[in-house]
Amino acid sequence: MANENQQKDLKTKASLFEYDDNGLDAEWSFNLEESIIQSEIDNNQSDHRVHDDETVIVDRCFYEDLIATCDALKAQMNDLEGIIEKKQKKYEEAEKRMKELEEKSEKLKKENKELLEKMTKKEEEANVKIDSMKVEIHSLTTQIQSKDDKINTINSKYYELKKRGLQMLEQKEKDISKMREAMTEQNDKLKATESMAKLERERRKKLENEVMGANKMIKEALREEKISRKIAERECLNEKTENMALREKVNEMSSRGVVVLNDCPVFEHSILSQRIDVLERQRDILVNSINERDSRKK
């Protein structure tokens, strides 16, 4: 009968706090019903005995303060997650800008190709006209040699045609020079655009590496939190086992007439402190990751 009462007391005190394991949203919940709180207060009041040693008292307000601290740390983690989402949006905007630059580069390539085609066409036309003029000059020279009486007229016409031909050649050379300058300018613009696209790709790759690093840190923090929780559960089980053994020994000594003072359990405080340490480490990891990313950009 005494062992059954001890087990009921342990179950009642263990139900005062529970841990819900749901990733980052994990939290401690406390089942502090009025009946349980009142029964704990009555038990604490009834267990106070005059003794030379110190008596440990666990206050309900102390547990509520620990709960508030856990909730505040959880809110800070949510804020840090919001900052990471903003950084992801900036990365998407950079990717969109890079696509626009690639489209602009394709457009410039197309315009450059059209200019090359126009220049080639004009060069072919100039060559045809030059060939035609050469044929005409050759014909005039033949006529000069065959007709001495028309030498002056033919010579005059020859020089006139030659002058026109030289003017046309000079004009065509100027046109070709302008086209080449335009082509050079387009090539420079194309190179500048390609350089900007390369820089944008490097920037995107850098952002991807930073996001991957942040995700890796978060996973590492979750792994540490999980390990800490398992250690806390193991220590809690050992503490409960020791308490049960101690209660059996106390009952045995009480049956022999020995007066033994029962200490109030304080292991709940240790578990909550471990939980707070885990949340603080996660917060520090996220803050350091964001600060390092901002300092690199500056």
C-alpha positions in Angstrom: 0.0 0.0 0.0 2.9 2.4 0.8 4.5 1.6 -2.6 1.3 2.4 -4.5 1.0 5.8 -2.7 4.6 6.6 -3.7 4.0 5.7 -7.3 0.9 7.9 -7.4 2.9 10.8 -6.0 5.5 10.4 -8.6 3.0 10.2 -11.4 1.2 13.3 -10.1 4.5 15.3 -9.9 5.7 14.1 -13.3 2.5 15.3 -14.9 3.2 18.8 -13.8 5.4 19.3 -16.8 5.6 17.7 -20.2 7.8 18.2 -23.3 6.3 18.3 -26.8 9.0 17.4 -29.5 8.0 19.1 -32.8 11.2 20.4 -34.2 11.7 24.1 -33.8 8.3 24.5 -32.3 9.1 22.2 -29.4 8.1 23.7 -26.1 7.5 22.8 -22.4 3.9 22.7 -21.3 2.7 22.6 -17.6 -0.5 20.9 -16.5 -1.0 23.2 -13.5 -4.7 22.6 -12.7 -6.2 24.3 -9.7 -6.8 21.0 -7.9 -3.2 19.8 -8.4 -1.8 23.2 -7.4 -3.9 23.2 -4.2 -2.9 19.6 -3.4 0.8 20.5 -3.9 0.4 23.5 -1.6 -1.3 21.4 1.0 1.4 18.7 0.7 4.2 21.3 1.0 2.5 22.9 4.1 2.0 19.5 5.7 5.6 18.3 4.9 7.2 21.3 6.7 8.8 20.0 9.8 11.1 21.6 12.3 14.6 20.3 11.7 18.1 21.5 12.1 18.9 21.0 8.4 17.6 23.4 5.6 14.3 22.6 3.8 14.0 23.1 0.0 10.7 24.8 -1.1 9.7 24.9 -4.8 7.5 27.9 -5.6 4.9 27.8 -8.5 5.9 31.4 -9.5 9.4 30.1 -10.2 8.0 27.6 -12.8 5.9 30.3 -14.4 8.9 32.6 -14.8 10.8 29.7 -16.5 7.8 29.2 -18.9 7.8 32.9 -19.8 11.5 32.8 -20.5 11.0 29.8 -22.9 8.2 31.6 -24.7 10.4 34.8 -25.1 13.2 32.8 -26.6 10.8 31.1 -29.0 9.6 34.5 -30.2 13.2 35.6 -30.8 13.8 32.5 -32.9 10.7 33.3 -35.0 12.0 36.8 -35.6 15.3 35.4 -36.8 13.5 33.1 -39.2 11.7 36.1 -40.6 15.1 37.8 -41.3 16.2 34.7 -43.2 13.1 34.8 -45.3 13.9 38.4 -46.3 17.4 37.4 -47.3 15.8 34.7 -49.5 13.6 37.3 -51.2 16.7 39.4 -52.0 18.3 36.4 -53.5 15.3 35.8 -55.8 15.4 39.5 -56.9 19.0 39.1 -57.8 18.2 36.0 -59.9 15.5 37.9 -61.7 17.8 40.7 -62.5 20.4 38.3 -63.9 17.7 36.8 -66.2 17.0 40.3 -67.5 20.7 40.9 -68.2 20.8 37.7 -70.1 17.9 38.7 -72.3 19.5 42.1 -72.9 22.7 40.3 -74.0 20.8 38.1 -76.4 19.2 41.2 -77.9 22.6 42.9 -78.4 24.0 39.8 -80.1 21.1 39.8 -82.5 21.6 43.5 -83.3 25.3 42.9 -83.8 24.5 40.0 -86.3 22.1 42.3 -88.2 24.8 45.0 -88.5 27.3 42.5 -89.8 24.9 41.3 -92.4 24.2 44.9 -93.5 27.9 45.7 -93.7 28.6 42.5 -95.8 25.7 43.4 -98.1 27.0 46.9 -98.7 30.5 45.6 -99.3 29.2 43.3 -102.0 27.3 46.1 -103.6 30.4 48.3 -103.6 32.4 45.5 -105.2 29.9 45.0 -107.9 29.9 48.7 -108.7 33.7 48.8 -108.7 33.8 45.8 -111.1 31.3 47.6 -113.3 33.4 50.8 -113.3 36.6 48.8 -114.1 34.8 47.3 -117.1 33.7 50.7 -118.3 37.2 52.2 -117.8 38.7 49.3 -119.8 36.1 49.9 -122.6 37.0 53.6 -122.7 40.7 52.9 -122.8 40.1 50.5 -125.8 38.1 53.2 -127.6 40.9 55.7 -127.0 43.4 53.4 -128.5 41.1 52.7 -131.5 40.0 56.3 -132.2 42.7 59.0 -132.1 40.2 61.7 -133.0 38.2 61.1 -129.8 41.2 61.0 -127.5 40.5 64.3 -125.7 36.8 63.6 -125.2 37.5 60.1 -124.0 40.3 61.2 -121.8 38.0 63.9 -120.3 35.3 61.3 -119.8 37.8 58.9 -118.3 39.1 61.3 -115.8 35.6 62.3 -114.8 34.6 58.7 -114.3 37.8 58.0 -112.4 37.1 60.9 -110.1 33.6 59.7 -109.5 34.9 56.2 -108.8 37.4 57.5 -106.3 34.8 59.6 -104.6 32.5 56.5 -104.4 35.4 54.4 -103.1 36.2 57.0 -100.5 32.6 57.2 -99.4 32.3 53.5 -99.2 35.5 53.3 -97.1 34.0 55.9 -94.8 30.8 53.9 -94.5 32.7 50.7 -93.9 34.8 52.5 -91.2 31.7 53.7 -89.5 30.2 50.2 -89.6 33.3 48.8 -88.1 33.3 51.4 -85.3 29.6 50.6 -84.6 30.5 46.9 -84.5 33.4 47.5 -82.1 31.1 49.5 -79.9 28.5 46.7 -79.9 31.2 44.2 -79.1 32.3 46.4 -76.1 28.7 46.6 -74.9 28.4 42.8 -75.3 31.6 42.2 -73.2 30.4 44.6 -70.5 27.0 42.8 -70.4 28.7 39.4 -70.2 31.0 40.7 -67.4 27.9 42.0 -65.4 26.2 38.6 -66.0 29.3 36.8 -64.7 29.4 39.0 -61.6 25.7 38.4 -61.0 26.2 34.6 -61.2 29.1 34.8 -58.7 26.9 36.9 -56.4 24.1 34.4 -56.7 26.4 31.5 -56.0 27.7 33.3 -52.9 24.2 33.9 -51.7 23.4 30.2 -52.2 26.5 29.2 -50.2 25.5 31.5 -47.4 21.9 30.1 -47.3 23.3 26.6 -47.2 25.7 27.5 -44.4 22.8 29.0 -42.4 20.7 25.8 -42.9 23.6 23.7 -41.8 24.0 25.7 -38.6 20.3 25.4 -37.9 20.5 21.6 -38.4 23.5 21.4 -36.1 21.6 23.4 -33.5 18.6 21.1 -33.7 20.9 18.1 -33.4 22.4 19.5 -30.2 19.0 20.3 -28.8 17.9 16.7 -29.5 21.0 15.3 -27.8 20.5 17.6 -24.8 16.8 16.5 -24.5 17.7 12.8 -24.6 20.4 13.4 -21.9 17.8 15.3 -19.8 15.3 12.5 -20.2 17.9 9.9 -19.1 18.8 12.0 -16.1 15.1 12.4 -15.2 14.6 8.7 -15.4 17.7 8.1 -13.2 16.4 10.7 -10.7 13.0 9.1 -10.5 14.6 5.7 -10.0 16.8 7.1 -7.2 13.8 8.8 -5.6 11.8 5.6 -5.6 14.7 3.7 -4.0 15.1 6.5 -1.5 11.4 6.4 -0.6 11.5 2.7 -0.1 14.5 3.2 2.2 12.7 6.0 4.0 9.6 3.8 4.6 11.8 1.0 5.8 13.5 3.3 8.3 10.2 4.9 9.3 8.8 1.5 10.1 11.8 1.0 12.4 10.9 4.2 14.2 13.5 6.5 12.6 12.3 10.1 11.7 13.4 11.0 8.2 13.0 14.5 6.6 11.8 14.4 2.9 13.3 17.0 0.5 11.2 18.5 -2.2 12.2 17.5 -5.8 14.2 20.1 -7.6 15.0 18.2 -10.8 12.3 20.1 -12.6 14.4 23.2 -12.3 17.4 21.4 -13.9 15.4 20.2 -16.9 14.0 23.7 -17.5 17.4 25.3 -17.2 18.8 22.8 -19.8 15.9 23.7 -22.2 16.7 27.4 -21.8 20.4 26.8 -22.5 19.5 25.0 -25.7 17.2 27.8 -27.0 19.9 30.4 -26.2 22.5 28.5 -28.2 20.1 28.2 -31.2 19.5 32.0 -31.0 23.2 32.8 -30.8 24.0 30.6 -33.8 21.3 32.3 -35.9 22.4 35.8 -34.9 26.0 35.1 -35.6 25.1 33.7 -39.1 23.1 36.8 -40.0 25.8 39.2 -38.7 28.6 37.4 -40.7 26.5 37.5 -43.9 25.8 41.3 -43.4 29.5 42.0 -42.7 30.6 40.1 -45.9 28.2 42.2 -48.0 29.5 45.4 -46.6 
